[in-house]
């Protein structure tokens, strides 16, 4: 929904990264499975890497052509 709104407003970014974890049981009061917990840890690590990569790109802008 947020992406569709951004598209409608002409503000859709050129690059989007989506991290998702698929659950299997959604019973009220149910706890997180070990598989989902492990996937969450992995997702947090991946997001951290993505942020560091973006920070590095932003800190070192592309050089202009020979001059």
Residue frames as qw, qx, qy, qz and C-alpha x, y, z in Angstrom:
[[0.000, 0.886, 0.464, 0.000, 0.00, 0.00, 0.00],
 [0.294, -0.805, 0.106, 0.505, 2.79, 2.44, 0.87],
 [0.406, -0.160, 0.604, 0.667, 4.56, 1.64, -2.39],
 [0.227, 0.606, 0.673, 0.358, 1.40, 2.25, -4.39],
 [0.116, -0.939, -0.245, 0.214, 0.94, 5.62, -2.67],
 [0.375, -0.593, 0.356, 0.618, 4.55, 6.55, -3.45],
 [0.370, 0.182, 0.702, 0.580, 3.98, 5.53, -7.07],
 [0.102, 0.802, 0.571, 0.141, 0.78, 7.58, -7.29],
 [0.206, -0.933, -0.046, 0.290, 2.58, 10.62, -5.87],
 [0.626, 0.721, -0.188, 0.231, 5.52, 10.16, -8.23],
 [0.247, -0.796, 0.492, -0.251, 7.85, 9.55, -5.26],
 [0.996, -0.075, 0.054, 0.000, 8.70, 5.88, -5.78],
 [0.327, -0.730, 0.538, 0.266, 12.39, 5.26, -5.10],
 [0.568, 0.542, -0.555, -0.276, 14.55, 3.69, -7.80],
 [0.461, 0.206, -0.844, 0.180, 15.71, 0.92, -5.45],
 [0.682, -0.439, 0.161, -0.562, 13.67, -0.93, -2.83],
 [0.322, 0.213, -0.906, 0.174, 14.83, -3.78, -0.60],
 [0.742, -0.360, -0.037, -0.564, 12.22, -5.92, 1.14],
 [0.131, 0.250, -0.918, 0.280, 13.05, -8.35, 3.93],
 [0.748, -0.219, -0.113, -0.617, 10.37, -10.87, 4.83],
 [0.074, -0.206, 0.943, -0.253, 10.01, -13.83, 7.16],
 [0.623, -0.157, -0.521, -0.561, 7.33, -16.40, 6.53],
 [0.395, -0.251, 0.692, -0.551, 5.59, -17.67, 9.63],
 [0.317, -0.050, -0.904, -0.283, 3.72, -20.95, 9.86],
 [0.334, -0.527, -0.769, 0.140, 1.50, -20.67, 12.92],
 [0.018, -0.380, 0.015, -0.925, -0.51, -17.59, 13.84],
 [0.494, -0.560, -0.665, -0.006, -2.51, -18.85, 16.81],
 [0.226, -0.841, 0.063, -0.488, -3.34, -16.12, 19.35],
 [0.622, -0.696, 0.326, -0.148, -0.80, -16.20, 22.17],
 [0.962, 0.148, 0.017, 0.230, 1.49, -18.52, 20.24],
 [0.421, -0.744, 0.308, 0.418, 5.22, -18.04, 20.60],
 [0.431, 0.748, -0.427, -0.268, 7.79, -17.53, 17.91],
 [0.995, 0.039, 0.028, 0.091, 9.29, -20.74, 16.55],
 [0.618, -0.504, 0.344, 0.496, 13.04, -21.34, 16.61],
 [0.555, 0.330, 0.506, 0.572, 13.08, -21.11, 12.80],
 [0.087, 0.902, 0.288, 0.311, 11.40, -17.71, 12.81],
 [0.469, -0.850, 0.099, 0.220, 13.68, -16.46, 15.59],
 [0.653, -0.218, 0.437, 0.579, 16.74, -17.56, 13.58],
 [0.400, 0.584, 0.473, 0.525, 15.35, -15.92, 10.46],
 [0.142, -0.972, -0.172, -0.068, 14.79, -12.68, 12.41],
 [0.568, -0.644, 0.273, 0.433, 18.42, -12.68, 13.59],
 [0.576, 0.123, 0.530, 0.610, 19.55, -13.23, 10.00],
 [0.206, 0.811, 0.423, 0.348, 17.25, -10.46, 8.71],
 [0.313, -0.934, -0.004, 0.171, 18.63, -7.99, 11.26],
 [0.599, -0.391, 0.425, 0.555, 22.18, -8.84, 10.16],
 [0.465, 0.409, 0.561, 0.550, 21.25, -8.38, 6.51],
 [0.009, 0.944, 0.294, 0.149, 19.58, -5.03, 7.19],
 [0.471, -0.786, 0.167, 0.364, 22.68, -3.90, 9.06],
 [0.581, -0.086, 0.521, 0.619, 24.89, -4.85, 6.11],
 [0.299, 0.690, 0.514, 0.413, 22.57, -3.03, 3.71],
 [0.187, -0.972, -0.128, 0.065, 22.70, 0.12, 5.85],
 [0.538, -0.593, 0.335, 0.497, 26.51, 0.01, 6.06],
 [0.531, 0.219, 0.570, 0.588, 26.76, -0.43, 2.29],
 [0.138, 0.857, 0.403, 0.292, 24.45, 2.53, 1.69],
 [0.361, -0.899, 0.037, 0.246, 26.40, 4.65, 4.15],
 [0.594, -0.299, 0.449, 0.596, 29.64, 3.80, 2.34],
 [0.397, 0.507, 0.547, 0.535, 28.14, 4.75, -1.02],
 [0.062, -0.945, -0.287, -0.142, 26.81, 8.02, 0.37],
 [0.499, -0.769, 0.155, 0.369, 30.11, 8.87, 2.05],
 [0.379, -0.330, 0.592, 0.630, 32.07, 8.31, -1.16],
 [0.589, 0.645, 0.211, -0.440, 30.05, 9.84, -4.02],
 [0.810, 0.347, 0.354, 0.313, 30.78, 8.68, -7.55],
 [0.330, -0.478, 0.259, 0.772, 33.67, 10.49, -9.13],
 [0.537, 0.752, 0.066, -0.377, 32.99, 12.58, -12.17],
 [0.871, 0.430, 0.077, 0.225, 34.72, 11.74, -15.42],
 [0.683, -0.075, 0.028, 0.726, 38.33, 12.62, -16.17],
 [0.062, 0.964, 0.242, 0.093, 38.94, 16.27, -15.88]]
